[in-house]
Amino acid sequence: MKCNTKTDNKLLKFVLSASLPFRIVENKEFVDFVHELDNNYSIPKRKNLSGKILNEEFDRTVIRIKSCLAKASSISITLDLWTSIQNYPYMGVTCHCLDERMILSSYTLAVRHLPGTHSSEAIK
């Protein structure tokens, strides 16, 4: 079985977009399913998927976002506060810009736990 970077990246995007745990790659049913589709594909180990492959994709994404933002004539920033179902407060920061074709792009810059209440002091 051989390594396939393009397929590994598609697998990473699938796992992330479906909010699946990285351990899915160790699940026998999942492994059997993937091998039914392509018996030559070598599924990356969990630590490789959540480490090297994820870090490389993160670096590529940061470069892509910086490039898009550098071309924007203006950028809008939004701040969102919410409380999770477990009653934990969070704050998210998102930026928005139009590209040269006037297509809106939005990028989540940060999501952080916000200790305390959603007061102006905590936000500050």
N, C-alpha and C positions, 0 to 999 in steps of 0.2 A: 504494500500500500504506500502511496506517495503523498507528500504534502502538497496542498493546493491553496496558495495564499488567497486567491480570489474567492474560492469556496469557503475558506476559513473566515474571511471578512463577511461574507453573506450569512454564515452561521452566527457570527457575533451580532450582526444587525438584527437577525431574527430573534435571538435570545433576548437582546435588550428591548426591542420593540414590543415583544410579548411579555415583558417583565418576568421572564423565566429565571430560575436560579441557574448559575453556571454548572451546577452538578447534573443538569439535564444530560450532559454529554457522557455521564457515567450510567445513565438509565438504560437497562438492557433493552426495553421496548423501543426506545428512541434509537439506540445503536442498531438494532435489527432493522428498523424502518429505513434509516439512512443507508445501510448496506444493501437493502432491497432496491433502493433507488440507484446506488452506485457502489458496487462491491469493491471498487478500486480506491474509493475515498477513505483516507485515514482521518478519523475524527480527532481533532486536537484534544490533548489532556485538559482537564478543568483548569489546572494552574497555568497552563500555557494560554488558554483562551482568556482567562481573567487577568493575566499578567501581560506577557509580551504582545499578544494580538490586540488586546484592549488598549494598551498604552500606545501602540503604533497608530491605531485608529484615532485615538484621542489627539495625538500630535498632528495628524493629517487634518482633523476637524478644526483644530485651533488655527492652523495655517489658512485653511479655507475661509473661516469666519473673519480672520484679520484682513485677508485680501478683500473680501466683500465690504467690510466696514471702511477700509481705506479708500475705496472707490465711491462711497456714499457721500452725497453733498450735505446731508443732514441725517442725524440719528435721533430717535426718540427712545427714552428709557421708561419702562414701567416697573412698578414695585407692587407685589401682591403678597398679602398676608393671609394665612389660613390656619385652621386647627385641624390636625389629622383626626381620624376616627378614634385613635388612642389618646386623644386630647393633648397632643404635642403641638406647640405653635411653630410655624415655619414662615420664612420670608423668601420670596423668589424675585430675582432681578432679571428682566428680559429687555433686550434692545431690538428695535425695529428700524428698518430702512428700506428705501426703494432702490432697486438697481437701475441700470441705464435703460432697461425696457419697461420701467415703472412697475415691476413685479415686487410685491412686498415680501420681505424676508424677516423672520423673527428668530432670535437666538437667545436661549436661556443662558445667562452668564453665570448665575449662581443660585443655589437653593441651600439655605442654611437653617438650622434649628435656631429659633429665636427664644432664648430663655426669658421667662417672665410673661408679662401680658403684652398685648398689642398697643402699648402706650407709646407716645412720642418719645419718651426717654429710652425705652427699649429699642425702638427703631433707630434712634440716633446712634 
